[in-house]
């Protein structure tokens, strides 16, 4: 059982099963579809969910996996539609560097002392901090 205030990590297999699920924002508005995910190369745990916005050729953005919940072929993200739409674009075939992750974290209001930002802030500049899952 997880301690109070800690999140239970999801496996890459579990998050991979979400690919193709519809994605909604915190208010239930449709955002797009789960396209993939990134994993931390040190822990092997999923770190970001990749969301294809809109229909077929929408932009791809990374959203904090810790802010997601899934059930019955849907994923809900604990952020509003505008925050998701304005998120930095990612290339799901390329790794994320420390600086890119910190930019994404800042966009979602994740300070360098908490969550994913705290995990990568101490790593060196230019270091790969997430790999395509």
C-alpha positions as CSV (number, residue, x, y, z in Angstrom):
1,X,0.0,0.0,0.0
2,X,1.3,3.5,-0.9
3,X,2.0,6.0,1.9
4,X,-0.3,8.9,2.2
5,X,0.7,11.7,-0.2
6,X,2.5,9.3,-2.6
7,X,1.4,8.2,-6.0
8,X,1.5,4.6,-7.1
9,X,3.6,4.3,-10.3
10,X,1.9,2.9,-13.4
11,X,3.8,0.3,-15.4
12,X,4.7,0.8,-19.0
13,X,2.4,-2.1,-19.9
14,X,-0.6,-0.4,-18.2
15,X,0.0,3.0,-19.8
16,X,0.7,1.3,-23.2
17,X,-2.8,-0.2,-23.0
18,X,-4.2,3.3,-23.0
19,X,-3.0,4.0,-26.6
20,X,-6.0,4.8,-28.7
21,X,-8.2,5.9,-25.7
22,X,-10.0,9.1,-26.0
23,X,-8.7,12.0,-23.8
24,X,-10.8,14.5,-21.9
25,X,-9.8,17.6,-19.9
26,X,-10.7,18.1,-16.2
27,X,-14.2,19.5,-17.2
28,X,-15.0,16.6,-19.6
29,X,-14.2,18.4,-22.9
30,X,-12.7,16.1,-25.5
31,X,-9.0,16.9,-26.1
32,X,-8.0,14.1,-28.5
33,X,-6.5,10.6,-28.2
34,X,-3.6,8.8,-26.4
35,X,-0.8,8.4,-28.9
36,X,1.9,7.0,-26.7
37,X,4.1,7.8,-23.7
38,X,7.6,8.5,-22.5
39,X,9.5,6.6,-19.9
40,X,12.3,7.7,-17.5
41,X,15.5,5.9,-18.6
42,X,16.7,5.6,-15.0
43,X,13.6,4.1,-13.4
44,X,11.9,2.6,-16.5
45,X,8.6,4.1,-15.2
46,X,6.3,6.1,-17.6
47,X,6.8,9.8,-17.1
48,X,4.6,11.6,-19.7
49,X,1.5,10.7,-21.7
50,X,1.6,11.8,-25.4
51,X,-1.7,13.1,-26.6
52,X,-2.7,13.7,-30.2
53,X,-5.0,16.8,-30.1
54,X,-7.9,17.0,-32.4
55,X,-8.5,14.4,-35.1
56,X,-6.1,12.6,-37.4
57,X,-3.3,15.1,-37.9
58,X,-3.4,17.1,-34.7
59,X,-0.4,18.2,-32.8
60,X,1.3,15.9,-30.3
61,X,1.9,17.2,-26.7
62,X,3.1,15.6,-23.5
63,X,1.0,15.9,-20.4
64,X,2.0,14.9,-16.9
65,X,1.2,11.2,-16.4
66,X,0.7,11.8,-12.7
67,X,-2.2,14.1,-13.6
68,X,-4.1,11.4,-15.6
69,X,-6.6,8.8,-14.7
70,X,-8.0,6.1,-17.0
71,X,-11.1,3.9,-17.1
72,X,-13.4,2.4,-19.8
73,X,-11.5,3.5,-22.9
74,X,-11.0,7.1,-21.7
75,X,-8.3,9.1,-20.0
76,X,-9.0,12.3,-18.0
77,X,-6.3,14.9,-17.5
78,X,-6.4,17.2,-14.4
79,X,-5.9,20.3,-16.5
80,X,-8.1,22.6,-18.6
81,X,-8.4,22.4,-22.3
82,X,-6.5,25.6,-22.9
83,X,-3.5,24.4,-20.9
84,X,-3.4,21.2,-22.9
85,X,-3.9,22.9,-26.3
86,X,-1.0,25.4,-25.5
87,X,1.4,22.7,-24.2
88,X,4.8,22.4,-25.9
89,X,4.7,20.1,-28.9
90,X,6.8,16.9,-28.8
91,X,8.1,14.4,-31.3
92,X,7.1,11.0,-30.0
93,X,10.0,9.3,-31.9
94,X,12.7,11.4,-30.1
95,X,13.8,11.5,-26.5
96,X,13.1,14.4,-24.2
97,X,16.1,16.3,-22.8
98,X,16.2,17.8,-19.3
99,X,15.5,21.3,-20.5
100,X,12.5,20.3,-22.6
101,X,11.0,18.4,-19.7
102,X,11.5,21.4,-17.4
103,X,9.8,23.6,-20.0
104,X,6.8,21.2,-20.1
105,X,6.7,21.1,-16.3
106,X,6.7,24.9,-16.1
107,X,3.9,25.1,-18.6
108,X,1.7,22.8,-16.3
109,X,2.8,24.7,-13.2
110,X,5.0,22.0,-11.8
111,X,7.8,23.8,-9.9
112,X,11.4,22.5,-9.8
113,X,11.0,21.2,-6.3
114,X,8.0,18.9,-6.8
115,X,7.0,16.0,-9.0
116,X,8.7,15.3,-12.3
117,X,10.5,18.6,-12.3
118,X,12.3,17.7,-9.0
119,X,13.2,14.3,-10.5
120,X,15.0,15.8,-13.5
121,X,16.2,19.2,-12.2
122,X,19.3,17.7,-10.7
123,X,20.4,15.9,-13.8
124,X,22.9,17.5,-16.1
125,X,22.2,19.9,-18.9
126,X,21.4,18.2,-22.2
127,X,20.8,14.8,-20.5
128,X,18.1,12.6,-22.0
129,X,15.5,12.3,-19.2
130,X,12.6,10.5,-21.0
131,X,12.6,8.0,-23.9
132,X,9.7,7.1,-26.2
133,X,7.8,4.2,-24.6
